[in-house]
């Protein structure tokens, strides 16, 4: 990470890097999603809870299979995202070397009218979700790399957050989390196809209903933790049949820091 990227992530709790995937890589990933459309199902609505502003006609679509285990070549775009050099570089800085995949990857597919998700995160004690600054560097818990496979423009909906709330000391009103009151602090994040949005789960964040009728929202989310901890249940083994060294390292169970690590140059 360069100084600008570190400053913005520390300040806001999220960072958008544009054009990380090439046009061909985006096309391949979308093709893999469409090829496996039969393995996508919509969850029952409920993430909006009782918010009239966030309710929609349907729940979001999700893969019912880990896309890293799709048959070749359909798995290749997702494996590229998993061990992408920018992911390695960013999380080596934020989570520390030896970081690991906590859970995912998962697809979020939103069609016109799909409900939002009430804002959440960073509002109660959770030792696996945090942001601190010690010994000259930031340190974080559970964080996300969210790859965008379609354009997200102003007013579209999708990922939204309260910038800086990963370090906030006061809880926002429930009416703000439900979008029933506007305090001027909720920000919809704009990102083009091929970009990746990094964010800290300690950030107050959620999802706005999807508005466009000309395209879906398609995001692939990988969630990573520092090597010594887990938020979710640690996998027993890497599910990829022919894993690379990097993939095996990222699927490691919680372990003492410094035992395994990756560098962006290994990719």
C-alpha positions as CSV (number, residue, x, y, z in Angstrom):
1,X,0.0,0.0,0.0
2,X,1.2,3.5,-0.7
3,X,0.9,6.4,1.7
4,X,-2.4,7.6,0.1
5,X,-4.0,4.2,0.3
6,X,-3.0,3.8,4.0
7,X,-4.2,7.2,4.9
8,X,-7.6,6.7,3.2
9,X,-8.2,3.3,4.7
10,X,-7.2,4.4,8.2
11,X,-9.4,7.5,7.9
12,X,-12.5,6.1,6.3
13,X,-12.4,2.3,7.1
14,X,-12.7,1.4,3.4
15,X,-10.7,1.9,0.2
16,X,-11.7,1.7,-3.4
17,X,-9.0,0.6,-5.9
18,X,-10.2,1.0,-9.5
19,X,-9.3,-1.1,-12.6
20,X,-7.6,-3.9,-10.6
21,X,-9.1,-6.5,-13.0
22,X,-8.7,-6.1,-16.7
23,X,-11.7,-5.9,-19.0
24,X,-11.1,-9.5,-20.1
25,X,-10.9,-10.7,-16.4
26,X,-14.2,-9.0,-15.7
27,X,-15.8,-10.6,-18.8
28,X,-14.5,-14.0,-17.7
29,X,-15.8,-13.7,-14.2
30,X,-19.3,-12.6,-15.4
31,X,-19.3,-15.5,-17.9
32,X,-18.5,-17.9,-15.0
33,X,-21.4,-16.5,-13.0
34,X,-23.8,-16.8,-16.0
35,X,-22.6,-20.4,-16.7
36,X,-23.5,-21.3,-13.1
37,X,-26.8,-19.4,-12.9
38,X,-28.5,-22.6,-11.8
39,X,-26.3,-22.5,-8.6
40,X,-27.5,-19.1,-7.6
41,X,-30.6,-18.8,-5.4
42,X,-32.3,-15.9,-3.8
43,X,-32.4,-15.8,0.0
44,X,-35.7,-15.0,1.7
45,X,-36.1,-11.3,2.2
46,X,-35.3,-10.2,5.8
47,X,-31.9,-8.3,5.7
48,X,-33.8,-5.0,5.6
49,X,-35.5,-6.1,8.9
50,X,-38.4,-3.6,9.5
51,X,-37.0,-0.7,7.5
52,X,-39.4,0.7,5.0
53,X,-36.5,2.5,3.2
54,X,-34.6,-0.8,2.7
55,X,-37.3,-3.2,1.9
56,X,-37.5,-4.8,-1.6
57,X,-39.4,-7.2,-3.6
58,X,-36.8,-10.0,-3.3
59,X,-33.8,-11.1,-1.4
60,X,-30.3,-11.1,-2.9
61,X,-28.9,-13.9,-5.0
62,X,-26.1,-16.0,-3.6
63,X,-24.0,-18.9,-4.8
64,X,-24.8,-22.3,-3.3
65,X,-21.3,-23.6,-4.2
66,X,-17.9,-22.2,-3.5
67,X,-16.8,-20.7,-6.9
68,X,-13.2,-21.6,-6.2
69,X,-14.4,-25.2,-6.7
70,X,-16.0,-24.7,-10.0
71,X,-14.7,-26.9,-12.8
72,X,-11.9,-25.3,-14.9
73,X,-11.8,-22.9,-16.5
74,X,-14.8,-21.4,-14.7
75,X,-13.0,-21.3,-11.3
76,X,-10.0,-19.4,-12.7
77,X,-11.4,-15.9,-12.4
78,X,-12.2,-16.4,-8.7
79,X,-8.9,-18.0,-8.0
80,X,-7.2,-15.0,-9.5
81,X,-9.2,-12.7,-7.2
82,X,-8.4,-14.8,-4.2
83,X,-4.6,-14.5,-4.5
84,X,-4.4,-11.3,-6.4
85,X,-1.2,-9.3,-5.7
86,X,-3.2,-6.2,-4.6
87,X,-5.1,-8.3,-2.1
88,X,-1.9,-9.7,-0.7
89,X,-0.3,-6.3,-0.4
90,X,-3.2,-4.6,1.2
91,X,-3.9,-7.2,3.8
92,X,-0.3,-7.7,4.6
93,X,-0.4,-4.1,5.7
94,X,-3.8,-4.1,7.4
95,X,-4.0,-7.6,8.9
96,X,-0.4,-8.4,9.1
97,X,1.6,-11.2,7.4
98,X,0.2,-14.6,7.9
99,X,-3.4,-13.4,7.4
100,X,-5.9,-16.1,6.4
101,X,-9.3,-16.5,4.6
102,X,-11.9,-16.4,7.3
103,X,-14.9,-17.2,5.1
104,X,-16.1,-16.9,1.5
105,X,-15.9,-16.3,-1.3
106,X,-19.5,-15.4,-1.7
107,X,-21.6,-13.8,-4.5
108,X,-24.0,-10.9,-3.9
109,X,-26.3,-10.6,-6.9
110,X,-28.9,-7.8,-6.8
111,X,-31.5,-7.3,-9.5
112,X,-33.8,-4.3,-9.7
113,X,-35.9,-4.1,-6.6
114,X,-33.7,-6.3,-4.4
115,X,-33.9,-5.4,-0.8
116,X,-31.1,-3.6,1.1
117,X,-29.4,-4.7,4.4
118,X,-29.8,-2.7,7.5
119,X,-26.6,-0.9,8.5
120,X,-24.6,-2.9,11.1
121,X,-21.1,-3.5,12.4
122,X,-18.8,-1.7,14.9
123,X,-21.5,-1.1,17.5
124,X,-20.9,-3.7,20.1
125,X,-17.9,-5.5,21.5
126,X,-16.5,-8.2,19.2
127,X,-12.9,-9.0,19.7
128,X,-12.6,-10.2,16.1
129,X,-13.7,-6.9,14.6
130,X,-11.6,-3.8,15.5
131,X,-9.3,-1.1,14.3
132,X,-6.3,0.2,16.2
133,X,-3.0,2.0,15.5
134,X,0.0,0.9,17.4
135,X,3.8,0.8,16.8
136,X,3.5,3.0,13.8
137,X,0.9,1.0,11.8
138,X,-2.8,0.3,11.7
139,X,-4.1,-3.1,12.9
140,X,-7.5,-4.5,12.0
141,X,-9.6,-7.6,12.6
142,X,-12.0,-9.1,10.1
143,X,-11.8,-7.3,6.7
144,X,-13.4,-7.8,3.3
145,X,-12.2,-7.6,-0.3
146,X,-15.3,-7.0,-2.4
147,X,-14.7,-7.4,-6.2
148,X,-17.1,-5.4,-8.4
149,X,-18.1,-7.1,-11.6
150,X,-20.6,-4.5,-12.8
151,X,-20.5,-0.7,-12.5
152,X,-21.9,0.9,-9.4
153,X,-22.9,4.5,-10.1
154,X,-24.2,7.3,-7.9
155,X,-27.8,6.5,-6.8
156,X,-27.6,2.9,-7.8
157,X,-27.7,1.5,-4.3
158,X,-25.5,-1.4,-3.2
159,X,-22.7,-1.1,-0.6
160,X,-23.0,1.9,1.8
161,X,-21.3,2.9,5.0
162,X,-20.7,5.6,7.5
163,X,-17.1,6.6,6.8
164,X,-14.9,6.7,9.8
165,X,-17.3,4.8,12.0
166,X,-14.8,2.0,12.5
167,X,-13.2,4.4,15.1
168,X,-16.5,6.0,16.4
169,X,-17.1,6.1,20.1
170,X,-20.9,6.7,19.9
171,X,-23.6,4.4,18.5
172,X,-25.7,6.0,15.7
173,X,-29.5,6.0,16.3
174,X,-31.4,3.0,15.1
175,X,-33.3,5.4,12.8
176,X,-30.1,6.2,11.0
177,X,-29.3,2.5,10.6
178,X,-32.7,1.9,9.1
179,X,-32.3,5.0,6.9
180,X,-35.4,6.5,8.5
181,X,-33.4,9.6,9.5
182,X,-30.7,11.3,7.4
183,X,-27.9,12.7,9.5
184,X,-25.8,13.3,6.4
185,X,-23.3,10.5,7.3
186,X,-24.4,7.5,5.2
187,X,-22.4,7.2,2.0
188,X,-23.1,5.0,-1.0
189,X,-19.8,3.8,-2.4
190,X,-19.3,4.2,-6.1
191,X,-17.0,1.7,-7.9
192,X,-16.5,0.6,-11.5
193,X,-16.5,-2.9,-12.9
194,X,-13.0,-4.4,-12.2
195,X,-12.5,-2.5,-9.0
196,X,-12.1,-3.9,-5.5
197,X,-13.5,-2.4,-2.3
198,X,-11.6,-3.2,0.8
199,X,-13.5,-2.5,4.1
200,X,-13.2,-3.2,7.8
201,X,-16.1,-5.2,9.3
202,X,-15.8,-2.8,12.3
203,X,-17.1,-0.1,9.9
204,X,-20.8,0.6,10.1
205,X,-22.0,-0.6,6.7
206,X,-24.9,-2.2,4.9
207,X,-26.6,-2.3,1.5
208,X,-29.1,0.0,-0.2
209,X,-31.8,-1.4,-2.4
210,X,-30.7,-1.9,-6.0
211,X,-32.2,0.7,-8.4
212,X,-30.9,0.1,-12.0
213,X,-33.1,-1.9,-14.4
214,X,-30.3,-2.2,-17.1
215,X,-27.8,-4.2,-15.0
216,X,-27.4,-6.4,-11.9
217,X,-25.1,-5.7,-9.1
218,X,-22.5,-8.5,-9.0
219,X,-19.9,-8.6,-6.2
220,X,-17.6,-11.4,-5.0
221,X,-16.7,-11.1,-1.4
222,X,-13.7,-12.7,0.4
223,X,-13.4,-12.1,4.1
224,X,-10.0,-12.3,5.8
225,X,-8.8,-12.3,9.4
226,X,-5.4,-11.9,11.0
227,X,-3.6,-15.3,11.1
228,X,-4.1,-15.8,14.9
229,X,-7.9,-15.5,14.9
230,X,-11.2,-16.6,13.3
231,X,-14.6,-15.0,13.1
232,X,-16.2,-17.9,11.4
233,X,-15.6,-21.6,11.5
234,X,-12.2,-22.5,10.2
235,X,-12.3,-24.9,7.2
236,X,-10.8,-28.3,7.8
237,X,-8.8,-28.1,4.6
238,X,-8.5,-26.2,1.3
239,X,-11.4,-27.3,-0.9
240,X,-9.5,-26.6,-4.2
241,X,-8.4,-29.9,-5.8
242,X,-5.1,-28.5,-7.1
243,X,-4.2,-25.6,-4.8
244,X,-1.3,-23.4,-5.3
245,X,1.0,-22.6,-2.3
246,X,-0.7,-19.3,-1.9
247,X,-4.1,-20.8,-1.8
248,X,-3.1,-23.4,0.8
249,X,-1.5,-20.7,3.0
250,X,-4.7,-18.6,2.9
251,X,-6.8,-21.6,3.8
252,X,-4.7,-22.2,6.9
253,X,-6.5,-22.5,10.3
254,X,-5.7,-19.9,12.9
255,X,-2.1,-20.0,13.8
256,X,0.7,-18.1,15.5
257,X,1.7,-15.0,13.4
258,X,4.9,-15.3,11.5
259,X,4.6,-19.0,10.7
260,X,3.2,-18.5,7.2
261,X,3.1,-15.4,5.0
262,X,2.8,-14.3,1.5
263,X,4.2,-11.4,-0.5
264,X,2.6,-9.7,-3.5
265,X,5.7,-10.5,-5.6
266,X,4.9,-14.3,-5.2
267,X,1.8,-13.9,-7.3
